[in-house]
Amino acid sequence: MSSKQTRRAILLGLSPFFLSSAVTSATAEGTSLAANPTPASSAGLINEALRDQSHAFEMWDLGGQFRFRFEDKQYFAVPNEKASDFMRKGDSSNEYFLLRERVHLGFAPCSFFKIYGEMQDASAVADNRSPSPDEDHVALRQAWVALGDSSKFPFTLKAGRQELIYGDQRLVGTADWLNIGRTFDAGKLRYETAGFWVDAFVGQPVAPDKFGFDESDPHDLLSGLYASTKKLVPIQETQLYFLAHNVSEHSANEIKNYLLPLPSPRDIYTIGLRVKSLPDALNGWDYEAELAGQFGRFKASDTAPSLTQEAFALHVAGGHTWSNSAWTPRLGVEYNFASGDNNSTDGKHGTFDNLYPSNHGLYGVMDFFSLQNLHDVHLSAAFKPNKKLTLKLDGHAYWLADTQDYSYAGNGTPRKTGGFGLNPAAGNFLGSELDLTAAYAVTKSLTTQAGYGHFFVGDYINTSLSSKGGAQDANYLYAQLTFNF
């Protein structure tokens, strides 16, 4: 039996475990139907065991996470073996295992002081990509100090290596689906009162280094102001933000073992408004919307001319949950738009800068696209056969916002090789995607999920790859287990 056949056999053997509760039927509880299950809150197995022994352990936070995922990708780009996504020629298969271990230690002797550290090891087994962007051994993921107690004084400060999470992570997030994830060396000052908070932050993204200590990129600075209130409109949370992405000129290979692409020089400023209905505020209905505009300057490389940034993005969504019906069904509709560049010679750059998002699942579980030069129409249906199990069916249809610009991959890079490029005569329909996912909370510490996605290539992809042997629909299958301790 070949190694690929062996890996498929292992996945098939594990499938009954990952989806064993799908046959269970019970009355669902709650109206939240996110892609992941929501187990009962827990301080962690180690914390609970220690605190049961002595109250002295209340000031300590000791725990971690183990995550295992199998991925089977067909007709995805594999560097050194396959030139581009959807290409019929070449090695179309990549099946691998992802392992991630985290352990953290926190100490809070009083309400206004906490110190926290977290280590992470991420590895990939049998990944055809070289180097694998999912492998980073023994890394310092977080190390921060927090000062202040918002219940006694409105200002708090958090400084050090930390996560930055805002909104639904469409622009700034942890990218936690990735095996390595994302953190920043940052400082964050928060002012918080009842129903209102505002953050002022500045930080540099940590660059995962395959062979050395992970350091932040000294040329890349993300800063901003982010405010949120539930008082302005009583049925919704209203958020307003200003984000600055400043990248100085640098050698593209300066961080030689960096596992992700470095951004080109830019000074891009984003002003945005986000609204989201509060849970149970509209008798089962829900809505959210986000509008962001950008200005500043952009350079495709150190030697390229400086262009004026003029771009914007839009997200609108709504749905209804039948909380009193069996399986608590929810139906939703969503539209996402991000501008592209309609003229490469006019001195302007119209492609939206997606900044540092958590893109997984926002535009399909196959992660082929980012919020750049894109129209995405999304229909969804979710069901909860019982309080621990969530089933979701999602359909997406994608178009280029402007045929004079590139198609952009999930990591934000333009598709320029293997037949892709500036192909204005290829049409603007990229294709469609159908995703089926299941997530189950086995216990408050153990969760499982599995999913399948199929991408149907459209006219743009078919035409772009016609001279490279043609295009092929892509498939994605995964199964994941997460244990928090």
One Martini backbone bead per residue (centre of mass of N, CA, C, O) as a GRO file, in nm:
protein
  485
    1MET     BB    1   0.096   0.036   0.023
    2SER     BB    2   0.073   0.353  -0.006
    3SER     BB    3   0.101   0.647   0.162
    4LYS     BB    4  -0.169   0.765   0.059
    5GLN     BB    5  -0.343   0.519   0.125
    6THR     BB    6  -0.280   0.517   0.425
    7ARG     BB    7  -0.399   0.798   0.494
    8ARG     BB    8  -0.685   0.733   0.400
    9ALA     BB    9  -0.731   0.496   0.595
   10ILE     BB   10  -0.703   0.660   0.853
   11LEU     BB   11  -0.935   0.856   0.803
   12LEU     BB   12  -1.160   0.641   0.777
   13GLY     BB   13  -1.110   0.528   1.065
   14LEU     BB   14  -1.175   0.815   1.213
   15SER     BB   15  -1.459   0.914   1.121
   16PRO     BB   16  -1.651   0.786   1.336
   17PHE     BB   17  -1.537   0.959   1.567
   18PHE     BB   18  -1.589   1.250   1.454
   19LEU     BB   19  -1.915   1.153   1.371
   20SER     BB   20  -2.076   0.980   1.590
   21SER     BB   21  -2.310   1.210   1.677
   22ALA     BB   22  -2.493   1.249   1.415
   23VAL     BB   23  -2.733   1.042   1.521
   24THR     BB   24  -2.815   1.235   1.726
   25SER     BB   25  -3.122   1.333   1.906
   26ALA     BB   26  -3.212   1.671   2.006
   27THR     BB   27  -3.260   1.949   2.177
   28ALA     BB   28  -3.175   2.254   2.109
   29GLU     BB   29  -2.950   2.518   2.220
   30GLY     BB   30  -2.975   2.811   2.125
   31THR     BB   31  -2.858   3.046   1.844
   32SER     BB   32  -2.572   2.968   1.801
   33LEU     BB   33  -2.407   2.893   1.460
   34ALA     BB   34  -2.124   2.812   1.451
   35ALA     BB   35  -1.870   2.619   1.321
   36ASN     BB   36  -1.816   2.581   1.618
   37PRO     BB   37  -1.827   2.457   1.908
   38THR     BB   38  -1.975   2.521   2.254
   39PRO     BB   39  -1.846   2.466   2.526
   40ALA     BB   40  -1.811   2.464   2.834
   41SER     BB   41  -1.681   2.641   3.058
   42SER     BB   42  -1.319   2.658   3.147
   43ALA     BB   43  -1.014   2.661   3.334
   44GLY     BB   44  -0.911   2.379   3.320
   45LEU     BB   45  -0.791   2.084   3.417
   46ILE     BB   46  -0.548   2.177   3.585
   47ASN     BB   47  -0.677   2.411   3.737
   48GLU     BB   48  -0.907   2.250   3.870
   49ALA     BB   49  -0.727   2.048   4.022
   50LEU     BB   50  -0.560   2.257   4.187
   51ARG     BB   51  -0.805   2.423   4.314
   52ASP     BB   52  -0.914   2.176   4.473
   53GLN     BB   53  -0.658   2.168   4.668
   54SER     BB   54  -0.605   2.498   4.642
   55HIS     BB   55  -0.638   2.848   4.667
   56ALA     BB   56  -0.343   2.926   4.575
   57PHE     BB   57  -0.411   2.855   4.258
   58GLU     BB   58  -0.584   3.106   4.164
   59MET     BB   59  -0.320   3.278   4.058
   60TRP     BB   60  -0.297   3.044   3.856
   61ASP     BB   61  -0.210   2.953   3.499
   62LEU     BB   62  -0.242   2.616   3.378
   63GLY     BB   63  -0.186   2.504   3.034
   64GLY     BB   64  -0.340   2.382   2.714
   65GLN     BB   65  -0.281   2.240   2.373
   66PHE     BB   66  -0.414   1.992   2.144
   67ARG     BB   67  -0.365   1.953   1.780
   68PHE     BB   68  -0.532   1.767   1.519
   69ARG     BB   69  -0.475   1.738   1.151
   70PHE     BB   70  -0.631   1.638   0.852
   71GLU     BB   71  -0.527   1.680   0.501
   72ASP     BB   72  -0.699   1.686   0.174
   73LYS     BB   73  -0.556   1.793  -0.136
   74GLN     BB   74  -0.703   1.888  -0.457
   75TYR     BB   75  -0.580   2.117  -0.667
   76PHE     BB   76  -0.342   2.250  -0.522
   77ALA     BB   77  -0.086   2.431  -0.454
   78VAL     BB   78   0.263   2.303  -0.508
   79PRO     BB   79   0.559   2.369  -0.451
   80ASN     BB   80   0.772   2.214  -0.699
   81GLU     BB   81   0.503   2.050  -0.837
   82LYS     BB   82   0.282   2.295  -0.861
   83ALA     BB   83   0.201   2.596  -1.001
   84SER     BB   84  -0.125   2.587  -0.943
   85ASP     BB   85  -0.430   2.632  -0.897
   86PHE     BB   86  -0.630   2.397  -1.082
   87MET     BB   87  -0.418   2.227  -1.216
   88ARG     BB   88  -0.407   1.942  -1.408
   89LYS     BB   89  -0.121   1.939  -1.402
   90GLY     BB   90   0.052   1.737  -1.210
   91ASP     BB   91   0.062   1.725  -0.868
   92SER     BB   92  -0.265   1.713  -0.709
   93SER     BB   93  -0.155   1.590  -0.431
   94ASN     BB   94  -0.214   1.663  -0.064
   95GLU     BB   95  -0.119   1.476   0.226
   96TYR     BB   96  -0.158   1.565   0.579
   97PHE     BB   97  -0.021   1.641   0.903
   98LEU     BB   98  -0.124   1.832   1.194
   99LEU     BB   99   0.065   1.968   1.472
  100ARG     BB  100  -0.030   2.112   1.803
  101GLU     BB  101   0.144   2.270   2.082
  102ARG     BB  102   0.038   2.409   2.401
  103VAL     BB  103   0.181   2.617   2.672
  104HIS     BB  104   0.084   2.776   2.984
  105LEU     BB  105   0.169   3.068   3.206
  106GLY     BB  106   0.010   3.225   3.486
  107PHE     BB  107   0.015   3.539   3.694
  108ALA     BB  108  -0.227   3.664   3.963
  109PRO     BB  109  -0.202   3.825   4.267
  110CYS     BB  110  -0.396   4.043   4.134
  111SER     BB  111  -0.630   4.236   3.958
  112PHE     BB  112  -0.381   4.448   3.836
  113PHE     BB  113  -0.199   4.174   3.775
  114LYS     BB  114  -0.036   4.012   3.482
  115ILE     BB  115   0.139   3.717   3.377
  116TYR     BB  116   0.228   3.576   3.044
  117GLY     BB  117   0.296   3.246   2.892
  118GLU     BB  118   0.369   3.091   2.556
  119MET     BB  119   0.410   2.783   2.398
  120GLN     BB  120   0.505   2.646   2.063
  121ASP     BB  121   0.434   2.356   1.849
  122ALA     BB  122   0.480   2.306   1.492
  123SER     BB  123   0.371   2.042   1.263
  124ALA     BB  124   0.452   1.851   0.959
  125VAL     BB  125   0.327   1.557   0.785
  126ALA     BB  126   0.373   1.488   0.450
  127ASP     BB  127   0.442   1.760   0.316
  128ASN     BB  128   0.494   1.886  -0.012
  129ARG     BB  129   0.569   2.142   0.099
  130SER     BB  130   0.867   2.361   0.030
  131PRO     BB  131   0.827   2.485   0.283
  132SER     BB  132   0.630   2.450   0.544
  133PRO     BB  133   0.386   2.683   0.674
  134ASP     BB  134   0.323   2.464   0.940
  135GLU     BB  135   0.635   2.491   1.054
  136ASP     BB  136   0.724   2.557   1.411
  137HIS     BB  137   0.965   2.521   1.648
  138VAL     BB  138   0.976   2.623   1.951
  139ALA     BB  139   0.779   2.882   2.036
  140LEU     BB  140   0.712   3.211   2.122
  141ARG     BB  141   0.388   3.327   2.143
  142GLN     BB  142   0.366   3.442   2.447
  143ALA     BB  143   0.454   3.768   2.631
  144TRP     BB  144   0.289   3.928   2.902
  145VAL     BB  145   0.168   4.238   3.052
  146ALA     BB  146  -0.085   4.332   3.294
  147LEU     BB  147  -0.253   4.647   3.375
  148GLY     BB  148  -0.527   4.654   3.565
  149ASP     BB  149  -0.884   4.743   3.662
  150SER     BB  150  -1.189   4.812   3.517
  151SER     BB  151  -1.369   4.806   3.789
  152LYS     BB  152  -1.175   5.058   3.918
  153PHE     BB  153  -1.029   5.142   3.637
  154PRO     BB  154  -1.045   5.237   3.297
  155PHE     BB  155  -0.739   5.167   3.273
  156THR     BB  156  -0.543   4.953   3.055
  157LEU     BB  157  -0.243   4.737   3.018
  158LYS     BB  158  -0.075   4.574   2.732
  159ALA     BB  159   0.249   4.402   2.710
  160GLY     BB  160   0.372   4.228   2.429
  161ARG     BB  161   0.323   3.914   2.335
  162GLN     BB  162   0.021   3.902   2.129
  163GLU     BB  163  -0.306   3.919   2.070
  164LEU     BB  164  -0.517   4.039   1.794
  165ILE     BB  165  -0.873   4.124   1.828
  166TYR     BB  166  -1.124   4.223   1.577
  167GLY     BB  167  -1.418   4.154   1.553
  168ASP     BB  168  -1.427   3.898   1.294
  169GLN     BB  169  -1.127   3.911   1.171
  170ARG     BB  170  -1.117   4.057   0.880
  171LEU     BB  171  -0.838   4.240   0.962
  172VAL     BB  172  -0.791   4.139   1.278
  173GLY     BB  173  -0.602   3.843   1.376
  174THR     BB  174  -0.486   3.498   1.450
  175ALA     BB  175  -0.506   3.262   1.249
  176ASP     BB  176  -0.577   2.974   1.399
  177TRP     BB  177  -0.603   2.762   1.171
  178LEU     BB  178  -0.334   2.785   1.156
  179ASN     BB  179  -0.070   2.620   1.289
  180ILE     BB  180   0.069   2.893   1.396
  181GLY     BB  181  -0.035   3.167   1.354
  182ARG     BB  182  -0.087   3.494   1.533
  183THR     BB  183   0.129   3.758   1.647
  184PHE     BB  184   0.234   4.040   1.861
  185ASP     BB  185   0.445   4.307   1.919
  186ALA     BB  186   0.275   4.484   2.178
  187GLY     BB  187   0.066   4.771   2.261
  188LYS     BB  188  -0.225   4.817   2.495
  189LEU     BB  189  -0.477   5.065   2.540
  190ARG     BB  190  -0.757   5.081   2.771
  191TYR     BB  191  -1.092   5.212   2.766
  192GLU     BB  192  -1.345   5.136   3.028
  193THR     BB  193  -1.696   5.114   3.031
  194ALA     BB  194  -2.018   5.093   3.037
  195GLY     BB  195  -2.069   4.992   2.703
  196PHE     BB  196  -1.750   5.087   2.667
  197TRP     BB  197  -1.465   5.087   2.430
  198VAL     BB  198  -1.102   5.166   2.382
  199ASP     BB  199  -0.830   5.121   2.159
  200ALA     BB  200  -0.468   5.153   2.176
  201PHE     BB  201  -0.232   5.047   1.921
  202VAL     BB  202   0.097   4.877   1.879
  203GLY     BB  203   0.262   4.667   1.619
  204GLN     BB  204   0.442   4.360   1.536
  205PRO     BB  205   0.469   4.100   1.346
  206VAL     BB  206   0.531   3.773   1.380
  207ALA     BB  207   0.801   3.582   1.239
  208PRO     BB  208   0.820   3.280   1.123
  209ASP     BB  209   1.095   3.055   1.198
  210LYS     BB  210   1.215   2.751   1.109
  211PHE     BB  211   1.529   2.785   1.264
  212GLY     BB  212   1.445   3.019   1.460
  213PHE     BB  213   1.368   3.285   1.629
  214ASP     BB  214   1.085   3.456   1.678
  215GLU     BB  215   1.042   3.764   1.512
  216SER     BB  216   0.974   4.072   1.451
  217ASP     BB  217   0.897   4.293   1.203
  218PRO     BB  218   1.073   4.595   1.165
  219HIS     BB  219   0.900   4.702   0.892
  220ASP     BB  220   0.621   4.629   1.047
  221LEU     BB  221   0.326   4.835   1.114
  222LEU     BB  222   0.056   4.818   1.354
  223SER     BB  223  -0.213   5.052   1.404
  224GLY     BB  224  -0.470   5.191   1.644
  225LEU     BB  225  -0.828   5.253   1.664
  226TYR     BB  226  -1.082   5.090   1.883
  227ALA     BB  227  -1.439   5.105   1.901
  228SER     BB  228  -1.710   5.020   2.146
  229THR     BB  229  -2.081   4.994   2.149
  230LYS     BB  230  -2.423   4.937   2.318
  231LYS     BB  231  -2.570   5.239   2.333
  232LEU     BB  232  -2.631   5.379   2.064
  233VAL     BB  233  -2.768   5.092   1.984
  234PRO     BB  234  -2.946   4.863   2.162
  235ILE     BB  235  -2.942   4.613   1.929
  236GLN     BB  236  -2.625   4.691   1.904
  237GLU     BB  237  -2.298   4.677   1.791
  238THR     BB  238  -2.067   4.952   1.773
  239GLN     BB  239  -1.795   5.013   1.538
  240LEU     BB  240  -1.487   5.208   1.538
  241TYR     BB  241  -1.204   5.265   1.303
  242PHE     BB  242  -0.832   5.302   1.299
  243LEU     BB  243  -0.583   5.199   1.057
  244ALA     BB  244  -0.222   5.132   1.042
  245HIS     BB  245  -0.005   5.050   0.756
  246ASN     BB  246   0.354   5.027   0.799
  247VAL     BB  247   0.601   4.985   0.534
  248SER     BB  248   0.918   4.955   0.477
  249GLU     BB  249   1.195   4.934   0.319
  250HIS     BB  250   1.306   4.606   0.190
  251SER     BB  251   1.418   4.301   0.182
  252ALA     BB  252   1.261   4.016   0.077
  253ASN     BB  253   1.515   3.831   0.226
  254GLU     BB  254   1.587   3.921   0.517
  255ILE     BB  255   1.398   3.690   0.617
  256LYS     BB  256   1.499   3.386   0.524
  257ASN     BB  257   1.288   3.184   0.710
  258TYR     BB  258   1.028   3.288   0.628
  259LEU     BB  259   0.693   3.142   0.585
  260LEU     BB  260   0.590   3.424   0.483
  261PRO     BB  261   0.492   3.683   0.316
  262LEU     BB  262   0.610   3.996   0.255
  263PRO     BB  263   0.540   4.311   0.260
  264SER     BB  264   0.521   4.585   0.095
  265PRO     BB  265   0.550   4.900   0.064
  266ARG     BB  266   0.354   5.114   0.302
  267ASP     BB  267   0.076   5.368   0.364
  268ILE     BB  268  -0.210   5.250   0.518
  269TYR     BB  269  -0.549   5.372   0.571
  270THR     BB  270  -0.823   5.271   0.791
  271ILE     BB  271  -1.176   5.325   0.773
  272GLY     BB  272  -1.437   5.202   1.005
  273LEU     BB  273  -1.761   5.021   1.013
  274ARG     BB  274  -1.936   4.825   1.269
  275VAL     BB  275  -2.224   4.600   1.281
  276LYS     BB  276  -2.413   4.411   1.544
  277SER     BB  277  -2.633   4.215   1.657
  278LEU     BB  278  -2.780   4.115   1.934
  279PRO     BB  279  -2.860   3.870   2.117
  280ASP     BB  280  -3.205   3.831   2.107
  281ALA     BB  281  -3.315   4.122   1.978
  282LEU     BB  282  -3.496   3.990   1.698
  283ASN     BB  283  -3.649   3.720   1.707
  284GLY     BB  284  -3.403   3.553   1.533
  285TRP     BB  285  -3.273   3.785   1.414
  286ASP     BB  286  -2.987   3.891   1.207
  287TYR     BB  287  -2.698   4.124   1.184
  288GLU     BB  288  -2.435   4.259   0.958
  289ALA     BB  289  -2.177   4.522   0.914
  290GLU     BB  290  -1.910   4.646   0.684
  291LEU     BB  291  -1.704   4.947   0.638
  292ALA     BB  292  -1.410   5.019   0.428
  293GLY     BB  293  -1.152   5.267   0.394
  294GLN     BB  294  -0.870   5.373   0.178
  295PHE     BB  295  -0.549   5.538   0.229
  296GLY     BB  296  -0.241   5.651   0.060
  297ARG     BB  297   0.032   5.424   0.002
  298PHE     BB  298   0.191   5.219  -0.271
  299LYS     BB  299   0.425   4.936  -0.317
  300ALA     BB  300   0.525   4.651  -0.490
  301SER     BB  301   0.821   4.764  -0.436
  302ASP     BB  302   1.111   4.923  -0.383
  303THR     BB  303   1.129   5.007  -0.712
  304ALA     BB  304   0.857   5.101  -0.725
  305PRO     BB  305   0.615   5.303  -0.759
  306SER     BB  306   0.424   5.538  -0.609
  307LEU     BB  307   0.091   5.493  -0.489
  308THR     BB  308  -0.239   5.571  -0.461
  309GLN     BB  309  -0.465   5.494  -0.216
  310GLU     BB  310  -0.793   5.347  -0.338
  311ALA     BB  311  -1.010   5.177  -0.115
  312PHE     BB  312  -1.264   4.911  -0.056
  313ALA     BB  313  -1.506   4.753   0.177
  314LEU     BB  314  -1.774   4.494   0.208
  315HIS     BB  315  -2.016   4.381   0.466
  316VAL     BB  316  -2.310   4.164   0.450
  317ALA     BB  317  -2.559   4.026   0.689
  318GLY     BB  318  -2.818   3.764   0.733
  319GLY     BB  319  -3.077   3.610   0.956
  320HIS     BB  320  -3.245   3.302   1.078
  321THR     BB  321  -3.366   3.162   1.392
  322TRP     BB  322  -3.526   2.856   1.505
  323SER     BB  323  -3.533   2.803   1.842
  324ASN     BB  324  -3.822   2.620   1.863
  325SER     BB  325  -3.699   2.414   1.677
  326ALA     BB  326  -3.590   2.153   1.541
  327TRP     BB  327  -3.239   2.195   1.523
  328THR     BB  328  -3.210   2.498   1.501
  329PRO     BB  329  -3.244   2.662   1.243
  330ARG     BB  330  -3.030   2.838   0.996
  331LEU     BB  331  -3.053   3.121   0.778
  332GLY     BB  332  -2.824   3.271   0.531
  333VAL     BB  333  -2.689   3.589   0.407
  334GLU     BB  334  -2.407   3.707   0.194
  335TYR     BB  335  -2.177   3.993   0.134
  336ASN     BB  336  -1.863   4.044  -0.045
  337PHE     BB  337  -1.633   4.329  -0.083
  338ALA     BB  338  -1.340   4.412  -0.295
  339SER     BB  339  -1.127   4.606  -0.435
  340GLY     BB  340  -0.967   4.687  -0.737
  341ASP     BB  341  -0.747   4.738  -1.006
  342ASN     BB  342  -0.825   4.927  -1.311
  343ASN     BB  343  -0.520   5.071  -1.330
  344SER     BB  344  -0.164   5.042  -1.366
  345THR     BB  345  -0.113   5.366  -1.497
  346ASP     BB  346  -0.262   5.601  -1.290
  347GLY     BB  347  -0.123   5.614  -0.984
  348LYS     BB  348  -0.316   5.393  -0.867
  349HIS     BB  349  -0.447   5.190  -0.582
  350GLY     BB  350  -0.737   4.957  -0.559
  351THR     BB  351  -0.636   4.744  -0.366
  352PHE     BB  352  -0.717   4.586  -0.099
  353ASP     BB  353  -0.607   4.574   0.235
  354ASN     BB  354  -0.629   4.290   0.451
  355LEU     BB  355  -0.401   4.269   0.639
  356TYR     BB  356  -0.465   4.070   0.957
  357PRO     BB  357  -0.640   3.802   0.922
  358SER     BB  358  -0.912   3.552   0.958
  359ASN     BB  359  -1.006   3.381   0.671
  360HIS     BB  360  -1.122   3.131   0.766
  361GLY     BB  361  -1.452   3.083   0.630
  362LEU     BB  362  -1.536   3.365   0.512
  363TYR     BB  363  -1.460   3.241   0.191
  364GLY     BB  364  -1.425   2.957   0.269
  365VAL     BB  365  -1.265   2.651   0.362
  366MET     BB  366  -1.040   2.655   0.121
  367ASP     BB  367  -0.884   2.933   0.099
  368PHE     BB  368  -0.860   3.096  -0.197
  369PHE     BB  369  -0.949   3.379  -0.058
  370SER     BB  370  -0.955   3.727  -0.023
  371LEU     BB  371  -1.004   4.076   0.057
  372GLN     BB  372  -0.957   4.097  -0.288
  373ASN     BB  373  -1.089   4.145  -0.569
  374LEU     BB  374  -1.413   4.086  -0.465
  375HIS     BB  375  -1.691   3.868  -0.508
  376ASP     BB  376  -1.924   3.738  -0.244
  377VAL     BB  377  -2.169   3.486  -0.240
  378HIS     BB  378  -2.356   3.377   0.060
  379LEU     BB  379  -2.492   3.064   0.160
  380SER     BB  380  -2.669   2.936   0.462
  381ALA     BB  381  -2.682   2.632   0.675
  382ALA     BB  382  -2.798   2.540   1.009
  383PHE     BB  383  -2.756   2.270   1.260
  384LYS     BB  384  -2.890   2.122   1.587
  385PRO     BB  385  -2.944   1.811   1.696
  386ASN     BB  386  -2.766   1.914   1.938
  387LYS     BB  387  -2.583   2.094   2.176
  388LYS     BB  388  -2.297   1.965   2.043
  389LEU     BB  389  -2.409   1.979   1.743
  390THR     BB  390  -2.286   2.102   1.419
  391LEU     BB  391  -2.433   2.184   1.103
  392LYS     BB  392  -2.300   2.278   0.770
  393LEU     BB  393  -2.409   2.475   0.477
  394ASP     BB  394  -2.210   2.612   0.204
  395GLY     BB  395  -2.237   2.881  -0.045
  396HIS     BB  396  -2.030   3.002  -0.319
  397ALA     BB  397  -1.973   3.304  -0.518
  398TYR     BB  398  -1.725   3.421  -0.764
  399TRP     BB  399  -1.576   3.746  -0.838
  400LEU     BB  400  -1.427   3.980  -0.994
  401ALA     BB  401  -1.413   4.319  -0.954
  402ASP     BB  402  -1.150   4.330  -1.156
  403THR     BB  403  -0.996   4.236  -1.463
  404GLN     BB  404  -0.724   4.424  -1.419
  405ASP     BB  405  -0.677   4.221  -1.193
  406TYR     BB  406  -0.607   4.000  -0.966
  407SER     BB  407  -0.597   3.704  -0.806
  408TYR     BB  408  -0.639   3.629  -0.455
  409ALA     BB  409  -0.520   3.467  -0.210
  410GLY     BB  410  -0.559   3.379   0.122
  411ASN     BB  411  -0.262   3.530   0.185
  412GLY     BB  412  -0.269   3.792  -0.038
  413THR     BB  413  -0.154   3.685  -0.296
  414PRO     BB  414  -0.091   3.703  -0.620
  415ARG     BB  415  -0.179   3.552  -0.920
  416LYS     BB  416   0.111   3.496  -1.162
  417THR     BB  417   0.119   3.187  -1.217
  418GLY     BB  418   0.038   2.928  -1.431
  419GLY     BB  419  -0.147   3.157  -1.613
  420PHE     BB  420  -0.171   3.369  -1.428
  421GLY     BB  421  -0.301   3.717  -1.418
  422LEU     BB  422  -0.355   3.960  -1.650
  423ASN     BB  423  -0.702   3.871  -1.764
  424PRO     BB  424  -0.945   4.051  -1.910
  425ALA     BB  425  -1.055   3.817  -2.125
  426ALA     BB  426  -1.154   3.587  -1.897
  427GLY     BB  427  -1.326   3.718  -1.709
  428ASN     BB  428  -1.496   3.717  -1.367
  429PHE     BB  429  -1.557   3.413  -1.315
  430LEU     BB  430  -1.428   3.192  -1.082
  431GLY     BB  431  -1.663   3.048  -0.901
  432SER     BB  432  -1.754   2.770  -0.681
  433GLU     BB  433  -1.865   2.669  -0.341
  434LEU     BB  434  -1.892   2.365  -0.138
  435ASP     BB  435  -1.982   2.319   0.214
  436LEU     BB  436  -1.921   2.062   0.471
  437THR     BB  437  -1.986   2.070   0.828
  438ALA     BB  438  -1.868   1.925   1.149
  439ALA     BB  439  -1.939   1.974   1.507
  440TYR     BB  440  -1.806   1.841   1.831
  441ALA     BB  441  -1.869   1.832   2.184
  442VAL     BB  442  -1.764   1.600   2.389
  443THR     BB  443  -1.638   1.808   2.582
  444LYS     BB  444  -1.506   2.086   2.744
  445SER     BB  445  -1.205   1.978   2.616
  446LEU     BB  446  -1.336   1.814   2.363
  447THR     BB  447  -1.301   1.851   2.005
  448THR     BB  448  -1.468   1.805   1.685
  449GLN     BB  449  -1.397   1.802   1.322
  450ALA     BB  450  -1.544   1.814   0.986
  451GLY     BB  451  -1.472   1.840   0.619
  452TYR     BB  452  -1.609   1.953   0.291
  453GLY     BB  453  -1.475   2.070  -0.031
  454HIS     BB  454  -1.598   2.221  -0.346
  455PHE     BB  455  -1.456   2.342  -0.654
  456PHE     BB  456  -1.593   2.535  -0.922
  457VAL     BB  457  -1.482   2.625  -1.205
  458GLY     BB  458  -1.447   2.908  -1.401
  459ASP     BB  459  -1.381   3.110  -1.665
  460TYR     BB  460  -1.120   3.240  -1.563
  461ILE     BB  461  -0.969   2.972  -1.502
  462ASN     BB  462  -1.003   2.825  -1.769
  463THR     BB  463  -0.862   3.043  -1.943
  464SER     BB  464  -0.591   3.075  -1.787
  465LEU     BB  465  -0.530   2.737  -1.820
  466SER     BB  466  -0.544   2.651  -2.126
  467SER     BB  467  -0.210   2.664  -2.176
  468LYS     BB  468  -0.166   2.442  -1.906
  469GLY     BB  469  -0.388   2.189  -1.948
  470GLY     BB  470  -0.596   2.305  -1.766
  471ALA     BB  471  -0.873   2.270  -1.555
  472GLN     BB  472  -0.968   2.187  -1.204
  473ASP     BB  473  -1.134   2.076  -0.968
  474ALA     BB  474  -1.153   2.110  -0.614
  475ASN     BB  475  -1.046   1.942  -0.304
  476TYR     BB  476  -1.156   1.915   0.054
  477LEU     BB  477  -1.026   1.735   0.345
  478TYR     BB  478  -1.114   1.714   0.701
  479ALA     BB  479  -0.973   1.642   1.039
  480GLN     BB  480  -1.039   1.735   1.390
  481LEU     BB  481  -0.856   1.768   1.709
  482THR     BB  482  -0.931   1.917   2.039
  483PHE     BB  483  -0.725   1.965   2.339
  484ASN     BB  484  -0.795   2.101   2.655
  485PHE     BB  485  -0.584   2.158   2.974
   0.00000   0.00000   0.00000
